[in-house]
């Protein structure tokens, strides 16, 4: 058996069969001989929105490449609040309504799982009226 770590993935060979693995806080992805399996551990903290707002969520598993908002930033409906790269495609995560970013639960280069809450947005009537 051989194994190497490239900073994100473990790669190796066992009995002539190539394998690689990615271990992140809530997901373990394994690829062996061309077959891929993703095992996820759901956590209330990763998926639940707060009592003060609603959430913008990752559309699929991937790597966060841009987080242009911070806590307290006002956002209009449709504002890009994060970008998730999956399969060499960038997917924009948009604010579902106008409001204020109450929590930012992701950072650049972090691995996200599908439906993971990335930004919690609190409704703000002054933003919606404006």
C-alpha positions, 0 to 999 in steps of 0.5 A: 500500500502506498499513500500521498497527501496533496493538501486536500486528498489522500491518494494511494494504491492497494493491491494494484487498485487506485484509491483516494479519499477526502475527509472534511468535518461532515463528509468522507468521500472515497473513490476506489477503482472508479467508484465514488461514495460520499458518506455524510454526517449531518449535524444540526449546527451545519444545517439549521438556520438561526431563529433570527433569519433564513439561510442561503445554502450550498446547492451541492457538495463543493469547495467555497471559492468566494464569500463576498459578504460579512456579518452585518452586511445588507444584501438585496434579494439575489445578491451573491453571498457565496460561490461553491465550485463543484466539478470545475463549475462555479455555482453562485449562492444567492440571497433568497430575500433582502436582509442583513447577513446575521451569520457567515458559516463558511470560509474560502477553501472550506469544503461544503456539503449539499444543503449546508447553511452558508449564510444566515440572513435576517429579514430587515423591513427597511432593506425590503422597503428600499 
